[in-house]
Amino acid sequence: MMKILCVCGLGMGSSLILKMSVDSAMKQLGVLCDIEHCAAGTMIGMNYDLMVASADFKEEMEGREKVVFVENVIKVDEIKEVLKEYLEANGLLG
């Protein structure tokens, strides 16, 4: 099962909202996954297959692999498109 990590500044509000949006998007895509959320500063050493973060963190996350960025953490349609593109590009979506 794919493990997704949703990241925000403090690991509270926006990452929890992002987690719920990612969950909804992945269900629509028919992909089983385990989703966690945390603060950007606490993710070191965490195991994940994909990290989803707000575009606000692009600079901070630059150079990382397995990460996608979304403009709006509550827009499930946008998140679904970003995830679909990533999954297709990596052969993870049929």
C-alpha distances in whole Angstrom, upper triangle without the diagonal:
4,6,10,13,16,19,23,26,26,23,24,25,24,21,20,21,19,16,17,18,15,13,16,16,12,13,16,14,12,9,6,5,7,10,13,17,19,23,23,25,23,19,21,19,16,13,11,9,12,15,16,20,23,26,28,26,26,29,27,24,26,25,21,19,15,17,18,21,22,26,26,23,24,24,21,23,23,19,18,20,19,16,16,19,16,14,16,18,15,15,11,13,15
4,6,10,13,16,20,23,24,20,22,23,21,18,18,19,17,14,16,16,12,12,15,14,10,13,15,13,12,8,7,5,6,8,11,14,17,20,20,22,20,17,18,17,14,11,8,6,8,11,13,16,20,22,24,22,22,25,24,20,22,21,18,15,12,13,15,18,19,23,23,20,21,22,19,20,20,16,15,17,16,12,14,16,13,11,14,15,13,13,10,12,15
4,7,10,13,17,20,20,17,19,20,19,15,15,17,14,12,14,15,12,11,15,14,11,14,17,15,15,11,9,6,5,6,8,11,13,16,17,19,16,13,15,14,10,8,5,5,7,9,11,14,18,20,22,20,20,23,21,18,21,20,16,14,11,12,14,16,18,21,21,18,20,21,18,20,20,16,16,18,16,13,15,17,14,13,17,17,15,16,13,15,18
4,7,10,13,17,17,14,16,17,15,12,13,14,11,9,12,12,9,9,13,12,10,13,16,14,15,11,10,7,6,5,6,8,11,14,14,17,15,12,14,14,11,9,6,6,5,6,7,11,14,17,18,16,17,20,18,15,18,18,14,13,10,10,11,13,14,18,17,15,17,17,15,18,17,13,14,16,14,11,14,15,13,12,16,17,15,16,13,15,18
4,6,10,13,14,11,13,14,13,9,11,12,10,8,12,12,10,11,14,14,13,16,18,17,18,15,14,10,9,6,5,6,7,10,10,13,11,9,11,12,9,8,6,8,6,5,6,8,12,15,16,14,15,18,16,13,16,17,13,13,10,9,11,12,13,16,16,13,16,17,16,19,17,14,15,17,15,13,16,17,14,15,19,19,17,19,17,18,22
4,7,11,11,9,11,11,9,6,8,9,6,6,10,10,8,10,13,13,13,16,18,17,19,16,16,12,11,7,6,4,6,9,9,12,12,10,13,14,12,12,10,11,9,6,5,6,9,12,13,12,13,16,14,13,16,17,14,14,12,10,10,10,11,13,13,10,13,14,14,17,15,12,14,16,14,12,16,17,15,16,20,20,19,21,19,20,23
4,7,8,6,9,10,8,5,9,10,8,9,12,13,11,14,17,16,17,19,21,21,22,20,19,16,14,11,9,6,5,6,6,9,9,8,11,14,12,13,12,13,11,7,6,5,7,11,11,9,11,14,11,10,14,16,13,14,13,10,11,10,11,13,13,11,14,16,16,19,17,14,17,18,15,15,19,19,17,19,22,22,21,24,21,23,26
4,6,5,8,8,6,5,9,10,9,10,13,14,14,16,18,18,19,22,23,23,25,23,23,19,18,14,12,8,7,5,6,9,10,10,13,16,14,17,15,17,14,11,9,6,7,10,9,8,11,13,11,11,15,17,15,17,16,13,13,11,11,12,12,10,13,16,17,20,17,15,18,20,17,17,21,22,20,22,25,25,24,27,25,26,30
4,6,8,9,8,8,11,13,12,14,17,17,17,20,22,22,23,26,27,27,29,27,26,23,21,17,14,11,8,5,6,8,10,11,14,17,16,19,18,20,18,14,13,10,9,12,9,8,12,13,11,12,15,18,17,19,19,16,16,14,14,15,15,13,16,19,20,23,21,19,22,23,21,21,25,25,23,25,28,28,27,30,28,29,33
4,5,8,8,8,10,13,13,14,16,18,18,20,22,23,24,26,28,28,30,27,26,23,20,17,14,10,7,5,7,8,9,11,14,17,16,19,19,21,19,15,15,12,12,15,13,12,16,17,14,15,19,21,19,21,21,18,18,17,17,18,17,15,17,20,21,24,23,20,24,25,23,23,27,27,25,27,30,30,29,32,30,31,35
4,7,7,6,7,10,10,11,13,15,15,17,19,20,21,23,25,25,26,24,23,19,17,13,10,6,4,4,7,9,8,10,13,16,14,16,16,18,16,13,13,11,12,15,14,13,16,18,15,15,19,21,19,20,19,17,17,16,16,17,16,13,16,19,19,23,21,19,21,24,21,21,24,25,23,24,28,28,27,30,27,28,32
4,6,6,6,9,10,11,12,14,15,16,19,20,21,23,25,26,27,25,24,20,18,14,11,8,7,7,11,12,12,13,17,19,17,19,19,21,19,16,15,13,13,17,16,15,19,20,18,18,22,24,22,23,22,19,19,18,17,18,16,13,15,18,19,22,21,19,22,24,22,22,26,27,25,26,30,30,29,32,29,30,33
4,6,5,6,9,10,11,13,14,16,17,19,20,22,23,25,26,24,24,21,19,15,13,10,10,10,13,15,15,16,20,22,20,21,20,22,20,17,15,13,12,16,15,15,19,21,19,19,23,25,23,24,23,20,19,17,16,16,13,10,12,15,16,20,19,17,20,23,21,21,24,26,25,26,29,30,29,32,29,29,33
4,5,5,6,8,10,10,12,14,15,16,18,20,21,22,24,23,22,20,18,14,12,9,10,10,12,15,15,15,19,21,19,20,19,20,17,14,12,10,9,12,12,12,15,18,17,17,20,23,21,22,20,17,16,13,12,12,10,7,9,12,14,17,16,14,17,19,18,18,21,22,21,23,26,27,26,29,26,27,30
4,5,5,6,9,10,10,12,14,15,16,18,20,20,22,20,19,16,14,11,9,6,7,8,10,13,13,12,16,18,15,17,15,17,14,11,9,8,9,12,12,12,15,17,16,15,19,21,18,19,17,14,14,12,12,13,11,8,10,13,14,17,16,13,16,18,16,16,20,21,19,21,24,24,24,26,23,24,28
4,5,5,6,9,10,11,13,14,15,17,19,20,21,19,18,16,14,10,8,6,8,10,13,16,15,15,18,20,17,18,16,18,16,14,12,11,12,16,16,16,19,21,19,19,22,24,22,22,20,17,16,15,14,15,13,9,10,14,14,17,17,14,16,19,18,17,21,22,21,22,25,26,26,27,24,25,28
4,5,5,6,9,10,11,12,14,16,17,19,20,19,19,16,15,12,11,9,11,13,15,18,18,17,21,23,20,21,19,20,17,15,12,11,11,15,15,16,18,21,20,20,23,25,23,23,20,18,16,14,12,13,10,7,7,10,10,14,14,12,14,17,16,16,19,21,20,21,24,25,25,27,24,24,27
4,5,5,6,8,10,10,12,14,15,16,18,17,17,14,14,10,10,8,11,12,13,17,17,16,19,21,18,18,16,16,13,11,8,8,8,12,13,13,16,19,18,17,20,22,19,19,17,14,12,11,9,11,9,5,6,9,9,12,12,9,12,14,13,12,16,18,17,18,21,22,22,24,21,21,24
4,5,5,6,9,10,10,12,14,15,16,15,14,11,10,7,7,6,10,12,14,17,16,15,18,19,16,16,14,15,12,11,9,10,11,15,16,16,18,21,20,18,21,23,20,19,16,14,13,13,12,14,12,9,10,12,11,14,14,11,12,15,14,13,16,18,17,17,21,22,21,23,19,20,23
4,6,5,6,9,10,11,13,14,15,14,14,12,12,9,10,10,13,16,18,21,20,18,22,23,20,19,17,17,15,14,12,13,14,17,19,19,21,24,23,21,24,26,23,23,19,17,16,15,14,15,13,9,8,11,9,13,14,11,12,16,15,14,16,19,19,18,22,23,23,24,21,20,23
4,5,5,6,9,10,11,12,14,14,14,13,13,11,12,12,15,17,18,22,21,20,23,24,21,21,18,17,15,14,11,12,12,15,17,18,19,23,22,20,23,25,22,22,18,16,14,13,11,12,10,7,6,7,5,9,10,7,9,12,12,11,14,16,16,16,19,21,21,22,19,19,21
4,5,5,6,8,10,10,12,11,11,10,10,8,10,11,14,16,17,21,20,18,21,22,18,17,14,14,11,11,8,10,12,15,17,17,18,21,21,19,21,22,20,18,15,13,11,12,10,13,11,9,9,10,7,10,10,7,7,11,10,8,11,14,13,13,16,18,18,19,16,15,18
4,5,5,6,9,10,10,9,9,8,9,7,10,11,15,18,19,23,21,19,22,23,19,18,15,15,13,13,11,14,15,18,21,20,21,25,24,22,24,25,22,21,17,16,15,15,14,17,15,12,11,12,9,12,13,10,10,13,13,11,13,16,15,14,18,20,19,20,16,16,18
4,6,5,6,9,10,10,11,11,12,11,14,15,18,21,22,25,24,23,26,26,23,22,18,18,16,16,14,16,17,19,22,22,23,27,26,24,26,28,25,23,20,18,16,16,15,17,14,12,10,10,7,9,12,9,8,12,13,11,13,16,16,15,18,20,20,21,17,16,18
4,5,5,6,9,9,11,11,13,12,15,16,19,21,22,25,25,22,25,26,22,21,18,16,14,14,12,14,15,18,20,21,21,25,25,22,24,25,23,21,17,16,14,14,12,15,13,11,11,10,6,7,9,7,5,9,10,8,9,12,13,12,14,17,17,18,15,13,16
4,5,5,6,5,7,8,10,10,13,15,19,21,22,25,24,21,24,24,21,19,15,14,12,13,12,15,17,19,22,22,22,26,25,22,24,25,22,20,16,15,14,15,14,17,16,14,14,13,10,11,12,9,7,10,11,8,9,12,12,10,13,16,15,15,12,11,13
4,5,5,6,7,9,11,12,15,17,21,24,25,28,27,24,27,27,23,21,18,17,16,17,16,19,20,22,25,25,26,29,29,26,28,29,26,23,20,19,18,19,18,20,18,16,15,15,11,12,14,12,9,13,14,11,12,15,15,13,16,19,18,18,14,13,14
4,5,8,10,12,15,15,18,20,23,26,27,30,29,27,30,30,26,24,21,19,17,18,17,19,20,22,25,26,26,30,29,27,29,29,27,24,21,20,18,19,17,19,18,16,15,13,10,10,12,11,8,11,13,11,10,14,15,13,15,18,18,18,15,12,13
4,6,9,11,14,15,18,20,23,26,26,30,29,26,28,28,25,23,19,17,15,17,16,19,20,22,25,25,25,28,28,26,27,27,24,22,18,18,16,18,17,19,19,17,17,15,11,11,13,11,7,10,11,9,7,11,12,10,11,14,15,14,11,8,10
4,7,10,13,14,18,21,24,27,28,31,29,26,29,28,25,22,19,17,16,18,18,21,23,25,28,27,27,31,31,28,29,29,26,23,20,20,19,20,20,23,22,20,19,18,14,14,16,14,11,13,15,12,11,14,14,12,13,16,16,14,11,9,10
4,6,10,12,15,18,21,24,25,28,26,23,25,25,21,19,15,13,13,15,15,19,21,23,26,25,25,29,28,25,26,26,23,20,17,17,16,19,19,22,21,19,19,18,15,15,17,14,11,14,14,10,10,13,13,10,12,15,14,13,9,8,10
4,7,10,14,17,20,23,24,27,25,22,24,23,19,17,14,12,13,15,16,19,22,24,27,26,26,29,28,25,27,27,24,21,17,18,18,20,20,23,23,20,20,20,16,18,19,16,14,17,17,13,13,17,15,12,15,18,16,15,11,11,13
4,6,10,13,16,20,20,23,21,18,20,19,16,13,11,10,10,12,13,17,19,22,24,23,23,27,25,22,24,24,21,19,15,15,16,18,18,22,21,18,19,19,16,18,18,15,14,17,16,12,14,17,15,12,16,18,16,16,12,13,15
4,7,10,14,17,18,21,18,16,18,17,13,11,9,10,11,12,13,16,19,22,24,22,23,26,24,21,24,24,20,19,15,16,16,18,19,22,21,18,19,20,17,20,20,16,16,19,18,14,17,19,17,15,19,20,18,19,15,16,19
4,7,10,14,15,18,16,13,16,16,12,11,9,10,10,10,10,13,16,19,20,19,20,23,21,19,22,22,19,18,14,14,14,16,16,19,18,15,16,17,15,18,18,14,15,18,16,13,16,18,16,15,19,20,19,20,16,17,21
4,7,11,12,15,12,10,14,14,10,10,9,11,11,10,10,12,15,18,19,17,19,22,19,18,21,22,18,18,15,14,15,16,16,19,18,15,16,18,17,20,20,16,17,20,18,16,19,21,18,18,22,23,21,23,19,21,24
4,7,9,12,10,9,13,14,11,12,11,13,12,9,9,10,12,16,16,14,17,19,17,16,19,20,17,18,15,14,14,14,15,17,16,13,15,17,16,20,19,15,17,20,18,16,20,21,19,20,23,24,22,24,21,23,26
4,7,8,7,7,10,12,10,12,12,15,13,11,11,10,12,16,15,13,16,18,15,14,18,19,16,18,16,14,15,15,16,18,17,14,17,19,19,22,21,18,20,23,20,19,22,24,21,22,26,26,24,27,24,26,29
4,5,5,7,10,13,11,14,14,17,15,12,12,10,12,15,13,11,14,15,12,12,16,18,16,18,17,15,16,15,16,17,17,15,18,20,21,24,22,19,22,24,21,20,24,25,22,24,27,27,26,28,26,28,32
4,6,6,8,12,11,14,14,16,14,11,11,9,11,13,11,9,11,12,9,9,13,15,13,15,15,12,14,13,15,17,17,15,19,21,21,24,22,19,22,23,20,20,23,23,21,23,26,25,24,27,25,27,31
4,6,7,11,11,14,15,18,17,14,15,13,14,16,14,11,14,14,10,11,14,16,14,17,17,15,17,17,19,20,21,19,22,25,25,28,25,23,26,27,24,23,27,27,24,26,29,28,27,30,28,30,34
4,6,8,8,12,13,17,16,13,15,14,16,18,17,14,17,17,13,13,17,18,15,17,17,16,18,18,20,22,22,20,23,25,25,28,26,23,25,27,24,23,27,27,24,25,29,28,26,29,27,29,33
4,6,5,9,10,13,12,10,12,12,15,17,16,13,15,16,12,11,15,15,12,14,13,13,15,16,18,20,21,19,22,24,23,26,24,21,23,24,21,20,24,24,21,22,25,25,23,25,23,26,29
4,6,9,11,14,14,12,15,15,17,19,19,15,16,16,13,12,14,14,12,13,14,14,17,18,21,23,24,22,25,27,27,29,27,24,26,27,24,22,26,26,22,23,27,25,23,26,25,27,31
4,6,9,13,14,13,16,17,20,22,22,18,19,20,16,14,17,16,13,14,14,15,18,20,23,26,26,24,27,29,28,30,28,25,27,28,25,23,26,26,23,23,26,25,23,25,24,27,30
4,6,10,11,10,14,15,18,20,21,17,19,20,17,14,17,17,13,14,13,13,16,18,21,24,24,21,24,26,25,27,26,22,23,25,22,20,23,24,20,21,24,23,21,23,21,24,27
4,7,9,10,13,15,19,21,22,19,20,21,18,16,18,17,13,13,11,13,16,18,21,24,24,22,24,26,24,26,25,21,22,24,21,18,21,22,18,18,22,21,18,20,18,21,24
4,6,7,10,13,17,19,20,17,18,20,18,15,17,16,12,11,9,10,13,15,18,21,22,19,22,23,21,23,21,18,18,20,17,15,17,18,15,14,18,18,15,17,15,17,21
4,7,10,13,17,19,21,18,18,20,19,15,17,16,12,10,7,9,11,15,17,21,21,19,22,22,20,21,20,16,17,18,15,12,15,15,12,11,14,14,11,13,11,14,17
4,7,10,13,15,17,15,15,17,16,13,15,14,11,8,5,6,8,11,13,17,18,16,18,19,17,18,17,13,14,15,12,10,12,13,9,10,13,13,11,13,11,14,17
4,7,10,12,14,11,12,15,13,10,12,13,9,9,6,5,6,8,11,14,15,13,16,17,16,18,16,12,14,15,12,10,14,14,11,12,16,15,14,17,15,17,20
4,7,9,12,10,11,14,13,11,13,14,12,11,9,6,5,6,7,11,11,10,13,13,13,14,12,9,11,13,10,9,13,13,11,12,16,16,15,18,16,17,21
4,6,8,7,8,11,10,9,12,14,12,13,11,7,6,5,6,9,10,8,12,13,14,15,13,10,13,14,11,12,15,15,13,16,19,18,18,21,19,20,24
4,5,6,8,11,11,10,13,15,14,15,14,10,8,5,5,6,7,7,10,12,13,15,12,10,14,14,12,13,17,16,15,18,21,20,21,24,22,23,26
4,5,5,9,10,10,11,14,14,15,15,11,9,5,5,5,8,9,13,13,15,16,12,12,15,15,12,14,17,16,15,18,21,20,21,24,23,23,27
4,6,8,8,10,11,15,15,17,17,13,12,8,9,8,10,11,14,15,18,19,16,15,18,18,16,17,21,20,19,22,24,23,24,27,26,27,30
4,6,5,6,8,12,11,14,14,11,10,8,10,10,12,12,16,17,19,20,17,16,19,19,16,17,20,19,18,21,23,22,22,26,25,26,29
4,6,5,6,9,10,12,13,9,9,7,10,11,13,14,18,18,20,20,17,16,19,18,14,16,19,18,16,19,21,20,20,24,23,25,28
4,5,5,9,10,13,15,12,12,11,13,14,17,17,21,22,23,24,20,19,22,22,18,20,23,21,19,23,25,22,23,27,26,28,31
4,6,9,9,13,14,12,13,12,14,15,17,17,21,22,24,25,22,20,23,23,19,20,23,22,20,23,25,23,23,27,26,28,32
4,6,6,9,10,8,10,10,13,15,17,17,21,21,22,23,20,18,21,20,17,17,21,19,17,19,22,20,19,23,22,24,28
4,6,9,11,9,11,11,14,16,19,19,23,23,24,24,21,19,22,21,17,18,21,19,17,20,22,19,19,23,23,25,29
4,7,10,9,12,13,17,19,22,22,25,25,26,26,23,21,23,22,18,19,21,19,16,19,21,18,17,21,22,24,27
4,7,7,10,12,15,18,20,20,23,24,24,24,21,19,21,20,17,16,19,18,14,17,19,17,16,19,19,22,25
4,6,9,12,15,19,21,20,24,23,23,23,21,18,19,19,15,14,17,15,12,14,16,13,12,16,15,18,22
4,7,10,14,17,19,18,21,21,20,20,18,15,16,16,13,11,14,13,9,10,13,11,10,13,12,15,19
4,7,10,14,16,15,18,18,17,18,15,13,14,14,11,10,13,12,9,11,14,13,12,15,14,16,20
4,7,10,12,12,15,15,14,15,12,9,11,11,7,8,11,10,8,11,13,12,12,15,15,16,19
4,7,9,10,13,13,13,14,10,9,12,11,8,9,13,12,10,14,16,15,16,19,18,19,22
4,6,7,10,9,10,11,7,6,10,10,7,9,12,12,12,15,17,17,18,20,19,19,22
4,7,9,9,11,11,8,8,12,12,10,13,15,15,15,18,20,20,21,24,23,22,26
4,6,6,9,10,8,8,12,12,11,13,16,16,17,19,21,22,23,25,24,23,26
4,6,8,10,9,8,11,13,12,13,16,17,17,18,21,22,23,25,22,22,25
4,6,9,9,8,11,13,13,14,17,18,19,20,22,24,24,26,24,23,26
4,6,5,6,9,10,11,12,14,16,17,18,20,22,23,24,22,21,24
4,5,5,6,9,10,10,12,14,15,16,18,20,21,22,19,18,20
4,5,5,6,9,10,10,12,14,15,16,18,20,21,19,17,19
4,5,5,6,9,10,11,13,14,15,17,19,20,19,17,20
4,5,5,6,8,10,11,12,14,15,17,18,16,15,18
4,6,5,6,9,10,10,12,14,15,16,14,12,15
4,5,5,6,9,10,10,12,14,15,14,12,15
4,6,5,6,9,10,11,12,14,13,13,16
4,5,5,6,8,10,11,12,10,10,13
4,5,5,6,8,10,10,9,7,10
4,6,5,6,9,10,10,9,12
4,6,5,6,9,8,9,12
4,6,5,6,5,5,9
4,5,5,6,5,8
4,6,8,9,11
4,6,8,11
4,6,7
4,7
4
